[in-house]
């Protein structure tokens, strides 16, 4: 399996951002291929980002049923399941580009106080 097909995308939420920013934990979360195992995920992260991985924890979020009304009829389906990998790095190492091209200084701050 190719390295670029193992790591699909970083998983960015409030909780995963706190894990990445906490220097004591130093954990990053990725959506990975359903067939990838922990060894393949570790090698892919080390090769792509040039860091040393201490451990990899994986979990599978099952797909959920979804239904909606289309043209007056009920249409039912399922969302696809995803596999998450929480990667722990050696202390002091970070993954550059985990948040994309946006830097923390470039994020617009709340300006309601300045306008008041």
MOPAC internal coordinates of N, CA, C and O (Angstrom, degrees):
PM7 1SCF
backbone

  N    0.0000 0     0.00 0     0.00 0    0    0    0
  C    1.4520 1     0.00 0     0.00 0    1    0    0
  C    1.5321 1   108.15 1     0.00 0    2    1    0
  O    1.2310 1   119.98 1   -47.97 1    3    2    1
  N    1.3069 1   117.64 1   132.03 1    3    2    1
  C    1.4603 1   122.05 1  -178.89 1    5    3    2
  C    1.5235 1   110.63 1   -70.81 1    6    5    3
  O    1.2310 1   120.89 1   -31.95 1    7    6    5
  N    1.3531 1   115.91 1   148.05 1    7    6    5
  C    1.4663 1   120.61 1  -177.01 1    9    7    6
  C    1.5169 1   112.14 1   -62.34 1   10    9    7
  O    1.2310 1   120.24 1   142.23 1   11   10    9
  N    1.3423 1   117.15 1   -37.77 1   11   10    9
  C    1.4580 1   118.75 1  -177.32 1   13   11   10
  C    1.5232 1   112.30 1   -73.38 1   14   13   11
  O    1.2310 1   119.62 1   165.19 1   15   14   13
  N    1.3281 1   118.33 1   -14.81 1   15   14   13
  C    1.4593 1   119.35 1   177.53 1   17   15   14
  C    1.5306 1   111.74 1   -93.25 1   18   17   15
  O    1.2310 1   119.82 1   170.00 1   19   18   17
  N    1.3322 1   117.94 1   -10.00 1   19   18   17
  C    1.4638 1   120.71 1   178.37 1   21   19   18
  C    1.5206 1   110.32 1   -78.95 1   22   21   19
  O    1.2310 1   120.06 1   127.70 1   23   22   21
  N    1.3289 1   117.49 1   -52.30 1   23   22   21
  C    1.4597 1   122.06 1   178.92 1   25   23   22
  C    1.5172 1   108.55 1   -86.51 1   26   25   23
  O    1.2310 1   120.14 1   -66.45 1   27   26   25
  N    1.3272 1   117.34 1   113.55 1   27   26   25
  C    1.4587 1   120.79 1  -178.08 1   29   27   26
  C    1.5169 1   110.99 1   -84.68 1   30   29   27
  O    1.2310 1   120.28 1   127.24 1   31   30   29
  N    1.3439 1   117.08 1   -52.76 1   31   30   29
  C    1.4641 1   120.88 1   179.47 1   33   31   30
  C    1.5156 1   108.81 1  -165.92 1   34   33   31
  O    1.2310 1   119.85 1   -22.19 1   35   34   33
  N    1.3357 1   117.89 1   157.81 1   35   34   33
  C    1.4613 1   119.42 1   172.32 1   37   35   34
  C    1.5201 1   109.93 1   -72.86 1   38   37   35
  O    1.2310 1   120.58 1   -34.11 1   39   38   37
  N    1.3095 1   116.50 1   145.89 1   39   38   37
  C    1.4522 1   121.84 1   178.86 1   41   39   38
  C    1.5258 1   107.60 1   -98.74 1   42   41   39
  O    1.2310 1   120.75 1   -69.85 1   43   42   41
  N    1.3331 1   116.16 1   110.15 1   43   42   41
  C    1.4552 1   121.51 1  -175.48 1   45   43   42
  C    1.5221 1   110.24 1  -108.88 1   46   45   43
  O    1.2310 1   121.16 1   -66.26 1   47   46   45
  N    1.3147 1   115.38 1   113.74 1   47   46   45
  C    1.4573 1   122.49 1   174.15 1   49   47   46
  C    1.5206 1   106.49 1  -143.95 1   50   49   47
  O    1.2310 1   120.20 1    -1.69 1   51   50   49
  N    1.3176 1   117.22 1   178.31 1   51   50   49
  C    1.4612 1   120.18 1   179.11 1   53   51   50
  C    1.5275 1   110.99 1   -61.17 1   54   53   51
  O    1.2310 1   120.49 1   136.20 1   55   54   53
  N    1.3035 1   116.68 1   -43.80 1   55   54   53
  C    1.4581 1   120.57 1  -177.27 1   57   55   54
  C    1.5311 1   111.77 1   -68.10 1   58   57   55
  O    1.2310 1   120.05 1   135.83 1   59   58   57
  N    1.3329 1   117.51 1   -44.17 1   59   58   57
  C    1.4591 1   119.63 1  -178.88 1   61   59   58
  C    1.5314 1   111.40 1   -69.75 1   62   61   59
  O    1.2310 1   120.04 1   149.45 1   63   62   61
  N    1.3297 1   117.53 1   -30.55 1   63   62   61
  C    1.4573 1   120.54 1   176.15 1   65   63   62
  C    1.5209 1   110.16 1   -66.98 1   66   65   63
  O    1.2310 1   119.83 1   140.58 1   67   66   65
  N    1.3263 1   117.94 1   -39.42 1   67   66   65
  C    1.4622 1   120.99 1   177.12 1   69   67   66
  C    1.5235 1   110.90 1   -65.24 1   70   69   67
  O    1.2310 1   119.77 1   142.16 1   71   70   69
  N    1.3273 1   118.04 1   -37.84 1   71   70   69
  C    1.4641 1   120.95 1   177.36 1   73   71   70
  C    1.5227 1   111.15 1   -63.77 1   74   73   71
  O    1.2310 1   120.54 1   139.84 1   75   74   73
  N    1.3331 1   116.57 1   -40.16 1   75   74   73
  C    1.4612 1   120.55 1  -177.74 1   77   75   74
  C    1.5235 1   111.52 1   -72.86 1   78   77   75
  O    1.2310 1   119.96 1   144.87 1   79   78   77
  N    1.3297 1   117.68 1   -35.13 1   79   78   77
  C    1.4571 1   120.50 1  -176.58 1   81   79   78
  C    1.5266 1   112.66 1   -83.38 1   82   81   79
  O    1.2310 1   119.31 1   163.52 1   83   82   81
  N    1.3185 1   118.92 1   -16.48 1   83   82   81
  C    1.4541 1   122.32 1   179.17 1   85   83   82
  C    1.5275 1   108.90 1   -77.87 1   86   85   83
  O    1.2310 1   120.37 1   -65.63 1   87   86   85
  N    1.3377 1   116.91 1   114.37 1   87   86   85
  C    1.4616 1   120.98 1  -176.27 1   89   87   86
  C    1.5239 1   111.97 1   -66.89 1   90   89   87
  O    1.2310 1   119.79 1   152.08 1   91   90   89
  N    1.3350 1   118.00 1   -27.92 1   91   90   89
  C    1.4617 1   120.57 1  -179.71 1   93   91   90
  C    1.5270 1   111.15 1   -72.04 1   94   93   91
  O    1.2310 1   120.12 1   143.51 1   95   94   93
  N    1.3412 1   117.38 1   -36.49 1   95   94   93
  C    1.4653 1   120.95 1  -179.37 1   97   95   94
  C    1.5205 1   111.81 1   -85.99 1   98   97   95
  O    1.2310 1   120.39 1   130.62 1   99   98   97
  N    1.3419 1   116.85 1   -49.38 1   99   98   97
  C    1.4701 1   122.91 1   177.68 1  101   99   98
  C    1.5314 1   111.31 1    54.33 1  102  101   99
  O    1.2310 1   120.38 1  -127.58 1  103  102  101
  N    1.3491 1   116.88 1    52.42 1  103  102  101
  C    1.4611 1   121.94 1  -177.46 1  105  103  102
  C    1.5217 1   110.31 1  -116.54 1  106  105  103
  O    1.2310 1   120.87 1   -40.11 1  107  106  105
  N    1.3285 1   115.95 1   139.89 1  107  106  105
  C    1.4561 1   123.20 1   178.95 1  109  107  106
  C    1.5220 1   108.24 1  -123.53 1  110  109  107
  O    1.2310 1   120.42 1   -36.31 1  111  110  109
  N    1.3310 1   116.81 1   143.69 1  111  110  109
  C    1.4595 1   121.68 1  -175.45 1  113  111  110
  C    1.5226 1   110.23 1  -115.38 1  114  113  111
  O    1.2310 1   120.67 1   -45.44 1  115  114  113
  N    1.3230 1   116.33 1   134.56 1  115  114  113
  C    1.4522 1   122.76 1  -179.94 1  117  115  114
  C    1.5194 1   110.39 1  -130.97 1  118  117  115
  O    1.2310 1   120.89 1   -29.45 1  119  118  117
  N    1.3262 1   115.91 1   150.55 1  119  118  117
  C    1.4638 1   121.69 1   166.98 1  121  119  118
  C    1.5252 1   105.05 1   -88.15 1  122  121  119
  O    1.2310 1   120.50 1   -52.77 1  123  122  121
  N    1.3256 1   116.66 1   127.23 1  123  122  121
  C    1.4558 1   120.98 1  -175.03 1  125  123  122
  C    1.5259 1   110.12 1  -123.70 1  126  125  123
  O    1.2310 1   121.19 1   -11.14 1  127  126  125
  N    1.3241 1   115.32 1   168.86 1  127  126  125
  C    1.4568 1   122.09 1   178.10 1  129  127  126
  C    1.5236 1   109.52 1   -63.58 1  130  129  127
  O    1.2310 1   120.20 1   -38.95 1  131  130  129
  N    1.3256 1   117.23 1   141.05 1  131  130  129
  C    1.4631 1   122.01 1  -177.54 1  133  131  130
  C    1.5339 1   112.87 1   -61.78 1  134  133  131
  O    1.2310 1   119.88 1   152.48 1  135  134  133
  N    1.3303 1   117.84 1   -27.52 1  135  134  133
  C    1.4602 1   121.42 1  -176.85 1  137  135  134
  C    1.5250 1   113.15 1   -92.99 1  138  137  135
  O    1.2310 1   119.77 1   177.67 1  139  138  137
  N    1.3480 1   118.04 1    -2.33 1  139  138  137
  C    1.4578 1   121.07 1  -177.54 1  141  139  138
  C    1.5238 1   110.23 1   -77.60 1  142  141  139
  O    1.2310 1   120.87 1   -40.69 1  143  142  141
  N    1.3410 1   115.94 1   139.31 1  143  142  141
  C    1.4554 1   119.53 1   175.71 1  145  143  142
  C    1.5268 1   109.71 1  -101.34 1  146  145  143
  O    1.2310 1   120.17 1    -3.53 1  147  146  145
  N    1.3270 1   117.27 1   176.47 1  147  146  145
  C    1.4607 1   121.77 1  -174.07 1  149  147  146
  C    1.5251 1   112.24 1   -63.65 1  150  149  147
  O    1.2310 1   119.85 1   143.51 1  151  150  149
  N    1.3068 1   117.89 1   -36.49 1  151  150  149
  C    1.4589 1   121.55 1  -179.48 1  153  151  150
  C    1.5243 1   110.20 1   -66.63 1  154  153  151
  O    1.2310 1   120.18 1   135.69 1  155  154  153
  N    1.3307 1   117.27 1   -44.31 1  155  154  153
  C    1.4662 1   121.04 1   178.27 1  157  155  154
  C    1.5328 1   111.10 1   -63.85 1  158  157  155
  O    1.2310 1   120.27 1   140.47 1  159  158  157
  N    1.3326 1   117.09 1   -39.53 1  159  158  157
  C    1.4646 1   120.90 1   179.75 1  161  159  158
  C    1.5248 1   109.83 1   -65.12 1  162  161  159
  O    1.2310 1   120.37 1   136.66 1  163  162  161
  N    1.3226 1   116.89 1   -43.34 1  163  162  161
  C    1.4672 1   121.33 1   179.09 1  165  163  162
  C    1.5196 1   111.05 1   -60.32 1  166  165  163
  O    1.2310 1   120.12 1   132.86 1  167  166  165
  N    1.3205 1   117.37 1   -47.14 1  167  166  165
  C    1.4678 1   121.10 1   179.89 1  169  167  166
  C    1.5238 1   111.39 1   -63.85 1  170  169  167
  O    1.2310 1   120.07 1   141.17 1  171  170  169
  N    1.3321 1   117.47 1   -38.83 1  171  170  169
  C    1.4621 1   121.01 1  -178.88 1  173  171  170
  C    1.5244 1   111.29 1   -66.17 1  174  173  171
  O    1.2310 1   120.14 1   137.31 1  175  174  173
  N    1.3397 1   117.34 1   -42.69 1  175  174  173
  C    1.4680 1   120.93 1   179.67 1  177  175  174
  C    1.5197 1   110.28 1   -66.78 1  178  177  175
  O    1.2310 1   120.16 1   136.37 1  179  178  177
  N    1.3310 1   117.31 1   -43.63 1  179  178  177
  C    1.4616 1   120.42 1  -179.68 1  181  179  178
  C    1.5225 1   111.61 1   -63.89 1  182  181  179
  O    1.2310 1   120.36 1   140.93 1  183  182  181
  N    1.3305 1   116.91 1   -39.07 1  183  182  181
  C    1.4654 1   120.11 1  -179.50 1  185  183  182
  C    1.5272 1   111.63 1   -72.69 1  186  185  183
  O    1.2310 1   120.00 1   136.47 1  187  186  185
  N    1.3260 1   117.61 1   -43.53 1  187  186  185
  C    1.4565 1   120.88 1  -174.78 1  189  187  186
  C    1.5225 1   112.73 1   -73.37 1  190  189  187
  O    1.2310 1   119.60 1   142.29 1  191  190  189
  N    1.3421 1   118.37 1   -37.71 1  191  190  189
  C    1.4561 1   120.94 1  -173.39 1  193  191  190
  C    1.5260 1   113.70 1  -110.08 1  194  193  191
  O    1.2310 1   119.20 1   171.58 1  195  194  193
  N    1.3255 1   119.13 1    -8.42 1  195  194  193
  C    1.4583 1   121.90 1   177.62 1  197  195  194
  C    1.5209 1   112.98 1    67.17 1  198  197  195
  O    1.2310 1   119.63 1  -138.46 1  199  198  197
  N    1.3164 1   118.32 1    41.54 1  199  198  197
  C    1.4588 1   123.37 1  -179.78 1  201  199  198
  C    1.5329 1   108.88 1  -123.57 1  202  201  199
  O    1.2310 1   120.57 1   -11.28 1  203  202  201
  N    1.3338 1   116.52 1   168.72 1  203  202  201
  C    1.4531 1   121.58 1   176.53 1  205  203  202
  C    1.5217 1   109.17 1  -104.34 1  206  205  203
  O    1.2310 1   120.70 1   -57.97 1  207  206  205
  N    1.3300 1   116.26 1   122.03 1  207  206  205
  C    1.4553 1   122.26 1  -177.63 1  209  207  206
  C    1.5256 1   108.92 1   -94.37 1  210  209  207
  O    1.2310 1   120.76 1   -51.91 1  211  210  209
  N    1.3452 1   116.15 1   128.09 1  211  210  209
  C    1.4606 1   120.78 1   177.20 1  213  211  210
  C    1.5130 1   111.81 1   -86.75 1  214  213  211
  O    1.2310 1   120.09 1   136.22 1  215  214  213
  N    1.3396 1   117.43 1   -43.78 1  215  214  213
  C    1.4670 1   119.89 1  -178.95 1  217  215  214
  C    1.5268 1   109.93 1  -152.77 1  218  217  215
  O    1.2310 1   121.60 1   -19.97 1  219  218  217
  N    1.3326 1   114.54 1   160.03 1  219  218  217
  C    1.4585 1   122.32 1   177.80 1  221  219  218
  C    1.5253 1   107.54 1  -132.88 1  222  221  219
  O    1.2310 1   120.72 1   -54.86 1  223  222  221
  N    1.3266 1   116.24 1   125.14 1  223  222  221
  C    1.4609 1   121.97 1   173.67 1  225  223  222
  C    1.5242 1   107.71 1  -113.16 1  226  225  223
  O    1.2310 1   120.35 1   -44.62 1  227  226  225
  N    1.3287 1   116.93 1   135.38 1  227  226  225
  C    1.4564 1   120.48 1  -178.74 1  229  227  226
  C    1.5243 1   110.11 1  -122.49 1  230  229  227
  O    1.2310 1   121.59 1   -26.78 1  231  230  229
  N    1.3290 1   114.56 1   153.22 1  231  230  229
  C    1.4552 1   120.93 1   173.23 1  233  231  230
  C    1.5187 1   108.11 1  -151.13 1  234  233  231
  O    1.2310 1   121.23 1   -28.56 1  235  234  233
  N    1.3254 1   115.26 1   151.44 1  235  234  233
  C    1.4568 1   120.93 1   179.18 1  237  235  234
  C    1.5179 1   108.28 1  -112.09 1  238  237  235
  O    1.2310 1   120.76 1   -58.34 1  239  238  237
  N    1.3366 1   116.15 1   121.66 1  239  238  237
  C    1.4647 1   120.73 1   174.65 1  241  239  238
  C    1.5213 1   106.76 1   -89.76 1  242  241  239
  O    1.2310 1   119.78 1   -64.17 1  243  242  241
  N    1.3258 1   118.02 1   115.83 1  243  242  241
  C    1.4659 1   119.61 1  -176.64 1  245  243  242
  C    1.5203 1   112.11 1   -67.77 1  246  245  243
  O    1.2310 1   121.04 1   -26.44 1  247  246  245
  N    1.3143 1   115.62 1   153.56 1  247  246  245
  C    1.4540 1   120.60 1   176.52 1  249  247  246
  C    1.5185 1   110.53 1   -70.80 1  250  249  247
  O    1.2310 1   120.94 1   -30.97 1  251  250  249
  N    1.3265 1   115.81 1   149.03 1  251  250  249
  C    1.4641 1   120.16 1  -177.43 1  253  251  250
  C    1.5222 1   110.21 1  -112.73 1  254  253  251
  O    1.2310 1   120.88 1   -26.85 1  255  254  253
  N    1.3250 1   115.93 1   153.15 1  255  254  253
  C    1.4594 1   120.39 1   175.87 1  257  255  254
  C    1.5146 1   109.14 1   -74.48 1  258  257  255
  O    1.2310 1   120.73 1   -40.48 1  259  258  257
  N    1.3106 1   116.22 1   139.52 1  259  258  257
  C    1.4564 1   122.66 1   176.58 1  261  259  258
  C    1.5185 1   107.65 1  -133.77 1  262  261  259
  O    1.2310 1   120.78 1   -36.66 1  263  262  261
  N    1.3292 1   116.12 1   143.34 1  263  262  261
  C    1.4594 1   119.70 1   176.27 1  265  263  262
  C    1.5160 1   108.81 1  -140.82 1  266  265  263
  O    1.2310 1   121.35 1   -28.46 1  267  266  265
  N    1.3034 1   115.01 1   151.54 1  267  266  265
  C    1.4562 1   120.98 1   179.08 1  269  267  266
  C    1.5222 1   107.88 1  -152.95 1  270  269  267
  O    1.2310 1   121.27 1   -15.46 1  271  270  269
  N    1.3198 1   115.18 1   164.54 1  271  270  269
  C    1.4530 1   120.02 1   178.74 1  273  271  270
  C    1.5224 1   108.53 1   -98.89 1  274  273  271
  O    1.2310 1   121.26 1   -57.94 1  275  274  273
  N    1.3331 1   115.20 1   122.06 1  275  274  273
  C    1.4632 1   122.09 1   179.62 1  277  275  274
  C    1.5211 1   107.80 1  -125.21 1  278  277  275
  O    1.2310 1   120.55 1   -59.39 1  279  278  277
  N    1.3167 1   116.55 1   120.61 1  279  278  277
  C    1.4653 1   122.69 1   179.21 1  281  279  278
  C    1.5322 1   111.22 1    54.26 1  282  281  279
  O    1.2310 1   120.73 1  -137.95 1  283  282  281
  N    1.3178 1   116.21 1    42.05 1  283  282  281
  C    1.4506 1   120.75 1   176.17 1  285  283  282
  C    1.5109 1   115.15 1    79.09 1  286  285  283
  O    1.2310 1   119.61 1  -177.06 1  287  286  285
  N    1.3183 1   118.35 1     2.94 1  287  286  285
  C    1.4667 1   121.50 1   179.76 1  289  287  286
  C    1.5204 1   110.04 1  -122.78 1  290  289  287
  O    1.2310 1   121.45 1   -25.46 1  291  290  289
  N    1.2976 1   114.84 1   154.54 1  291  290  289
  C    1.4552 1   120.80 1   179.11 1  293  291  290
  C    1.5306 1   109.00 1   -82.02 1  294  293  291
  O    1.2310 1   120.44 1   -55.85 1  295  294  293
  N    1.3132 1   116.76 1   124.15 1  295  294  293
  C    1.4576 1   121.90 1   176.03 1  297  295  294
  C    1.5220 1   107.88 1  -112.04 1  298  297  295
  O    1.2310 1   120.55 1   -56.01 1  299  298  297
  N    1.3129 1   116.56 1   123.99 1  299  298  297
  C    1.4535 1   121.54 1  -178.55 1  301  299  298
  C    1.5204 1   109.76 1  -112.14 1  302  301  299
  O    1.2310 1   121.39 1   -31.40 1  303  302  301
  N    1.3150 1   114.96 1   148.60 1  303  302  301
  C    1.4569 1   120.38 1   178.39 1  305  303  302
  C    1.5180 1   110.04 1  -161.03 1  306  305  303
  O    1.2310 1   121.08 1    11.19 1  307  306  305
  N    1.3007 1   115.54 1  -168.81 1  307  306  305
  C    1.4606 1   121.29 1   179.98 1  309  307  306
  C    1.5207 1   109.46 1  -135.44 1  310  309  307
  O    1.2310 1   121.12 1   -33.64 1  311  310  309
  N    1.3462 1   115.46 1   146.36 1  311  310  309
  C    1.4537 1   120.18 1   169.46 1  313  311  310
  C    1.5188 1   107.07 1   -84.04 1  314  313  311
  O    1.2310 1   120.19 1   -31.51 1  315  314  313
  N    1.3011 1   117.25 1   148.49 1  315  314  313
  C    1.4562 1   121.43 1  -178.33 1  317  315  314
  C    1.5299 1   110.62 1   -72.93 1  318  317  315
  O    1.2310 1   120.04 1   -35.45 1  319  318  317
  N    1.3331 1   117.54 1   144.55 1  319  318  317
  C    1.4542 1   119.41 1   174.48 1  321  319  318
  C    1.5284 1   110.26 1   -72.38 1  322  321  319
  O    1.2310 1   120.23 1   -25.86 1  323  322  321
  N    1.3343 1   117.16 1   154.14 1  323  322  321
  C    1.4636 1   120.86 1   175.62 1  325  323  322
  C    1.5184 1   109.50 1  -128.56 1  326  325  323
  O    1.2310 1   120.97 1   -26.63 1  327  326  325
  N    1.3114 1   115.75 1   153.37 1  327  326  325
  C    1.4593 1   122.26 1   176.67 1  329  327  326
  C    1.5135 1   108.11 1  -109.70 1  330  329  327
  O    1.2310 1   120.52 1   -52.13 1  331  330  329
  N    1.3266 1   116.60 1   127.87 1  331  330  329
  C    1.4578 1   122.07 1   179.46 1  333  331  330
  C    1.5204 1   108.79 1  -107.42 1  334  333  331
  O    1.2310 1   121.03 1   -35.08 1  335  334  333
  N    1.3368 1   115.64 1   144.92 1  335  334  333
  C    1.4587 1   121.35 1   174.75 1  337  335  334
  C    1.5169 1   108.08 1  -126.34 1  338  337  335
  O    1.2310 1   120.70 1   -55.26 1  339  338  337
  N    1.3400 1   116.26 1   124.74 1  339  338  337
  C    1.4585 1   121.65 1   174.63 1  341  339  338
  C    1.5155 1   106.56 1  -101.92 1  342  341  339
  O    1.2310 1   121.00 1   -65.01 1  343  342  341
  N    1.3400 1   115.69 1   114.99 1  343  342  341
  C    1.4532 1   122.81 1  -173.62 1  345  343  342
  C    1.5236 1   108.88 1  -104.51 1  346  345  343
  O    1.2310 1   120.15 1   -53.92 1  347  346  345
  N    1.3399 1   117.33 1   126.08 1  347  346  345
  C    1.4576 1   122.35 1   177.39 1  349  347  346
  C    1.5186 1   108.39 1  -100.92 1  350  349  347
  O    1.2310 1   120.85 1   -53.93 1  351  350  349
  N    1.3400 1   115.99 1   126.07 1  351  350  349
  C    1.4599 1   121.92 1  -179.51 1  353  351  350
  C    1.5205 1   110.82 1   -99.64 1  354  353  351
  O    1.2310 1   121.39 1   -14.78 1  355  354  353
  N    1.3498 1   114.95 1   165.22 1  355  354  353
  C    1.4552 1   119.72 1   174.41 1  357  355  354
  C    1.5158 1   109.65 1   -63.65 1  358  357  355
  O    1.2310 1   119.86 1   -32.08 1  359  358  357
  N    1.3367 1   117.88 1   147.92 1  359  358  357
  C    1.4698 1   119.86 1   179.23 1  361  359  358
  C    1.5249 1   111.58 1   -57.62 1  362  361  359
  O    1.2310 1   121.09 1   -41.76 1  363  362  361
  N    1.3266 1   115.52 1   138.24 1  363  362  361
  C    1.4593 1   120.95 1   178.66 1  365  363  362
  C    1.5165 1   114.29 1    92.50 1  366  365  363
  O    1.2310 1   119.62 1   167.31 1  367  366  365
  N    1.3183 1   118.32 1   -12.69 1  367  366  365
  C    1.4617 1   120.88 1   179.96 1  369  367  366
  C    1.5220 1   109.45 1   -97.10 1  370  369  367
  O    1.2310 1   120.97 1   -34.22 1  371  370  369
  N    1.3429 1   115.76 1   145.78 1  371  370  369
  C    1.4529 1   121.36 1   176.77 1  373  371  370
  C    1.5178 1   108.63 1  -133.46 1  374  373  371
  O    1.2310 1   120.96 1   -18.22 1  375  374  373
  N    1.3220 1   115.77 1   161.78 1  375  374  373
  C    1.4610 1   121.56 1   176.18 1  377  375  374
  C    1.5228 1   107.34 1  -102.46 1  378  377  375
  O    1.2310 1   120.86 1   -68.52 1  379  378  377
  N    1.3248 1   115.96 1   111.48 1  379  378  377
  C    1.4603 1   121.42 1   177.39 1  381  379  378
  C    1.5275 1   108.29 1   -72.87 1  382  381  379
  O    1.2310 1   120.35 1   -41.05 1  383  382  381
  N    1.3162 1   116.93 1   138.95 1  383  382  381
  C    1.4550 1   121.16 1   177.96 1  385  383  382
  C    1.5139 1   113.72 1    82.50 1  386  385  383
  O    1.2310 1   119.58 1  -169.51 1  387  386  385
  N    1.3309 1   118.40 1    10.49 1  387  386  385
  C    1.4741 1   120.73 1   179.29 1  389  387  386
  C    1.5194 1   110.59 1   -64.45 1  390  389  387
  O    1.2310 1   120.15 1   144.80 1  391  390  389
  N    1.3331 1   117.32 1   -35.20 1  391  390  389
  C    1.4581 1   121.61 1  -179.29 1  393  391  390
  C    1.5267 1   112.28 1   -92.90 1  394  393  391
  O    1.2310 1   119.46 1  -171.33 1  395  394  393
  N    1.3037 1   118.64 1     8.67 1  395  394  393
  C    1.4573 1   121.80 1  -177.88 1  397  395  394
  C    1.5155 1   110.47 1    87.29 1  398  397  395
  O    1.2310 1   120.32 1    27.28 1  399  398  397
  N    1.3397 1   116.99 1  -152.72 1  399  398  397
  C    1.4486 1   121.52 1  -177.69 1  401  399  398
  C    1.5163 1   113.20 1   -84.74 1  402  401  399
  O    1.2310 1   119.78 1   169.71 1  403  402  401
  N    1.3293 1   118.03 1   -10.29 1  403  402  401
  C    1.4588 1   121.54 1  -176.20 1  405  403  402
  C    1.5188 1   109.61 1   -81.20 1  406  405  403
  O    1.2310 1   120.24 1   -54.19 1  407  406  405
  N    1.3293 1   117.15 1   125.81 1  407  406  405
  C    1.4514 1   122.76 1   175.39 1  409  407  406
  C    1.5202 1   109.46 1   -92.57 1  410  409  407
  O    1.2310 1   120.21 1   -20.38 1  411  410  409
  N    1.3104 1   117.20 1   159.62 1  411  410  409
  C    1.4657 1   121.54 1  -178.54 1  413  411  410
  C    1.5284 1   110.87 1   -62.43 1  414  413  411
  O    1.2310 1   119.76 1   147.35 1  415  414  413
  N    1.3418 1   118.07 1   -32.65 1  415  414  413
  C    1.4574 1   120.87 1  -179.73 1  417  415  414
  C    1.5272 1   111.69 1   -71.76 1  418  417  415
  O    1.2310 1   120.19 1   156.20 1  419  418  417
  N    1.3362 1   117.24 1   -23.80 1  419  418  417
  C    1.4562 1   121.10 1  -177.02 1  421  419  418
  C    1.5231 1   113.12 1   -85.49 1  422  421  419
  O    1.2310 1   119.74 1   167.64 1  423  422  421
  N    1.3255 1   118.10 1   -12.36 1  423  422  421
  C    1.4582 1   121.15 1  -178.58 1  425  423  422
  C    1.5221 1   108.36 1   -71.76 1  426  425  423
  O    1.2310 1   119.75 1   -54.24 1  427  426  425
  N    1.3370 1   118.09 1   125.76 1  427  426  425
  C    1.4648 1   119.95 1  -178.62 1  429  427  426
  C    1.5197 1   111.08 1   -65.04 1  430  429  427
  O    1.2310 1   121.12 1   -45.43 1  431  430  429
  N    1.3115 1   115.46 1   134.57 1  431  430  429
  C    1.4553 1   121.81 1   179.22 1  433  431  430
  C    1.5237 1   109.55 1   -89.35 1  434  433  431
  O    1.2310 1   120.14 1   -15.26 1  435  434  433
  N    1.3402 1   117.34 1   164.74 1  435  434  433
  C    1.4357 1   122.88 1   178.18 1  437  435  434
  C    1.5266 1   109.08 1   -68.25 1  438  437  435
  O    1.2310 1   120.14 1   -61.00 1  439  438  437
  N    1.3307 1   117.33 1   119.00 1  439  438  437
  C    1.4631 1   120.76 1  -175.35 1  441  439  438
  C    1.5171 1   112.07 1  -108.52 1  442  441  439
  O    1.2310 1   119.84 1  -159.97 1  443  442  441
  N    1.3267 1   117.92 1    20.03 1  443  442  441
  C    1.4703 1   119.88 1  -179.11 1  445  443  442
  C    1.5350 1   111.41 1   -66.35 1  446  445  443
  O    1.2310 1   120.17 1   147.00 1  447  446  445
  N    1.3385 1   117.29 1   -33.00 1  447  446  445
  C    1.4611 1   119.93 1   178.91 1  449  447  446
  C    1.5131 1   110.96 1   -71.50 1  450  449  447
  O    1.2310 1   119.55 1   144.86 1  451  450  449
  N    1.3252 1   118.47 1   -35.14 1  451  450  449
  C    1.4651 1   122.21 1  -178.45 1  453  451  450
  C    1.5330 1   110.64 1   -69.85 1  454  453  451
  O    1.2310 1   120.38 1   146.66 1  455  454  453
  N    1.3521 1   116.87 1   -33.34 1  455  454  453
  C    1.4589 1   120.26 1  -177.93 1  457  455  454
  C    1.5223 1   112.30 1   -81.67 1  458  457  455
  O    1.2310 1   119.80 1   160.96 1  459  458  457
  N    1.3190 1   117.99 1   -19.04 1  459  458  457
  C    1.4634 1   121.10 1  -175.91 1  461  459  458
  C    1.5055 1   112.48 1   -77.06 1  462  461  459
  O    1.2310 1   120.10 1   180.00 1  463  462  461

